[in-house]
Amino acid sequence: MSAFEFMDPAYADRVLRSFDRQKFMTLIGARLVRPAPGECEIHLPFMPELSQQHGYYHGGIIGTIADSAGGYAAFTLMTMHGRADQ
């Protein structure tokens, strides 16, 4: 198996800039702390306002973070030929 070659060496900056424009992530206090090729680590500090009746994170919040992490993990591997608005 050959080593993966990055198409965009500036992927981390592009991914972080895009994440910073996610208004909902800002609202819930989420932070993208580590974009890596094919990976994305998002931290979300516990907030009681995001919990369900038993005090655990609501499943909708978990789904939201998982959706964003998966999308941004894929985004680390993409190239954006001539697109500055990503």
C-alpha positions in Angstrom: 0.0 0.0 0.0 1.4 3.4 -0.9 1.4 6.4 1.4 -1.4 8.9 1.2 -0.3 12.2 -0.5 -2.1 15.4 0.6 -3.6 17.3 -2.2 -3.9 20.5 -0.1 -1.0 21.0 2.4 -3.0 23.9 3.9 -5.9 21.7 4.8 -5.8 22.4 8.5 -6.2 26.2 8.1 -9.0 25.7 5.6 -10.9 23.3 7.9 -10.5 25.5 11.0 -11.6 28.6 9.1 -14.7 26.8 7.9 -15.5 25.4 11.3 -15.2 28.9 12.8 -18.0 30.0 10.5 -20.4 27.3 12.0 -22.8 29.5 14.0 -24.4 26.5 15.7 -21.1 25.1 16.9 -20.3 28.5 18.4 -23.7 28.6 20.1 -23.2 25.2 21.8 -19.5 26.0 22.7 -17.9 23.3 20.4 -14.3 23.7 19.4 -12.5 21.9 16.6 -9.2 21.2 18.4 -7.4 18.8 16.0 -7.9 18.4 12.3 -5.7 15.7 10.9 -5.8 13.9 7.6 -9.1 12.0 7.6 -9.7 12.9 11.2 -11.4 15.6 13.2 -11.5 16.0 17.0 -14.2 18.3 18.4 -14.5 19.2 22.0 -17.7 20.2 23.7 -17.7 21.2 27.3 -20.6 19.9 29.3 -23.5 22.3 29.6 -26.6 21.3 31.5 -28.6 23.2 28.9 -27.6 20.5 26.3 -28.6 17.6 28.5 -31.7 15.4 28.7 -33.8 14.7 31.8 -31.2 12.3 33.3 -28.3 14.8 33.1 -26.5 13.2 30.1 -25.9 14.9 26.7 -29.0 14.8 24.6 -28.7 12.4 21.6 -29.3 15.3 19.2 -26.2 17.0 20.5 -24.1 13.9 20.1 -25.5 13.4 16.6 -24.7 17.0 15.7 -21.0 16.7 16.9 -20.7 13.3 15.1 -22.1 14.8 11.9 -19.7 17.7 12.0 -16.7 15.6 12.9 -17.4 13.2 10.0 -17.9 16.0 7.5 -14.8 17.9 8.6 -12.7 14.6 8.6 -13.7 14.2 4.9 -13.0 17.9 4.3 -9.4 17.5 5.4 -8.8 15.2 2.4 -10.5 17.5 -0.2 -8.9 20.0 -2.5 -10.6 23.3 -3.2 -9.3 24.4 -6.6 -9.5 28.1 -6.8 -12.2 28.4 -4.1 -11.4 30.9 -1.3 -14.9 30.8 0.3 -14.7 27.3 1.9 
